[in-house]
Amino acid sequence: MPDFTAWTPHAWHWWAAGVALALVEMVTPGFGLLWLGVAAVLVGTALFLFPALALAGQAVLFAVLAAGLLLATRRWLGGGRVEEAPPGPPLNARASQYVGRVLTLETPITNGQGRARLDDGAWIVYGPDGLAAGATVRVVGVDGTALRVEAA
C-alpha cells in the first residue's frame, strides 16, 4: 500500500486542479468553482515561486484566497439581493386594481353582460340588466378577465 503521508503537491498539481475546476465551471451554473480554480492556480504559482511552502501553508493560502475571491464576487454582483416587486396588485390579479373605478358603458347591459371602455381597452362587464349605453358604472369586483359593475 502506498504511503501518502509523505506526499506533497507540486505547483503543477495546483494548476491542474485549477484548470479542472474552471472546466467544470463551464458546465455548471454560478461562479463558485471558477474562483476556487483561480485560487488553486494562485496557490500553484505561490508554490512555484516559494518551493519550501509547506502543505499546511498551501491549504491555508488556498482557503484564504478562495474565501476572499468568493466574497469579493458576491459583493461585486450585489450580494445576491432580490429586488422587491413594485407596489400594486400581484401579477396574476392586475385587474383588481380597477376595483372602485367609475366607467362609462359602451354597450347596454343585457342578460347581465355589456362592454365598457377602460383606459385604452374595452372590457366585458357583468352587472344588473337595464343599464343603457353611456351610463356610468362602478367596478365592484373582477371575474377572470371581466369586471363586475353596479350603477354609479
N, C-alpha and C positions, 0 to 999 in steps of 0.2 A: 504494500500500500504506500502511495507516495506521501511524503512529508510536506504539508503545505504551511507549516508554521514558520519555516524559514523563507518562504516565498515573498518577494516584494515586487510590486508592479514597476514597470519601466514607463517612461514617458509615452511610448507608443501604445501601451495598454490603455492609458487615459485618453489618448487621441482616438483610438479605435472605439472606445466606449462613447466618446462624444459624438463621433460620426454616426454610430449606430443609433444613439438617442435622437439625433437630428433626422435620420432616415425614418425612424418610427413616427416622429412628429409629423412627417408628411402625410401619413395615412390616418392620423388621429386628430380630432379637433382640439383647439386650445393652443396655448403657448408653453405649457409646463415643461414638456420634455425637451423642447428647444433650448430653454435656459439651463436645464440640467446638462444638456450636451455641451453648451458653451462653457459651463462651469468645469466640466470634465476636461475639455480642451485646454482651458486656462491652467488647471492643475497639472496637466501633462507638460505644458510649456514651463511652468514653475519647476517641475521635476527635471526637465531638460536643462534648465539654467542652474539649478541647485541640486545636483545628483545625490547629495547627502540627506535630502529631506526624508525624514522617517515616515513610515506608513501612517502613524497616528497624526502626524502633521499634515500629510496628504488628505486624510479623511476630514480633519478639522477645516482645512482650507477649502475642500470641496463643499462641505456643509455651509460654510460662511458665504462662499461665492454663490451657491445655488439659492440660498435663502435671500441674499441681497438682490440677486437678479430677479427672482420671483416677486419680491416685494416692490422693487422699482418698477417692474412691468405693471403690477397691479395698480400702483399709484399713477403711472403714466396713462393707463387705459381708463382711469376714473374709478377704480376700486370696485368695479362690478355693480355699481349702483343702478337700479332700475328706475327710470323716470316715472313719476306718478301720472295717472291718467288725467286728462283735462277734466275740469269740473263739468258736471252735467249728467244727463241720464246715462245708464250703461249702454254699451254698444248695441245690444240686441233689443233695446227699448227706447230708441231715439224718438219714436213718435210720442212717447209720454211727455215730452217737453211741450207739446201743443195743448195739453190739458189746461183749460182756463181761457184760451184764446177765443176771440169773437170773430166769426167768419160770415161771409155773405154767400147764400146758396146760389149756385149756377143753375141748378135744375130743382124743381119742386121735389119734396119727399113724398113718394108714392110707394105703397106696400113696404113702408119702413126704410126705403133707401133713396138717396139722392146724391148730388155732387156739389162740392164747394171748392172754391179756389183758396189755396193756402200758399203764401209766398209765391214761388214760381211754378207751382204744380196744382193739378186738380185732384182732390181726394174723394173717395167714396165715403159717404156719411150715412149713418143709421140714426134714425130719430122718429119722432111722432109724425104720423101722416097729417097732411093738411098744411104744412109749411110751404109757401109759394116760393118760386124763384125770386131772388132779391131780398128775401127775409134774412135777418141776422140771427145767427145761432151761436151758442157757446159750446165748446168742446168739453165734454164731461168724462170721457174715457177713450180707450183705444181697444179695438178688437182686431188684432193682427195688423193688416195694412189698411184698415178702415177706422174712421173716427166715429165715436158715439156722440151725438149732439142733442141739445134741447134748445127750445126757444130762448132767445136772449131778452 
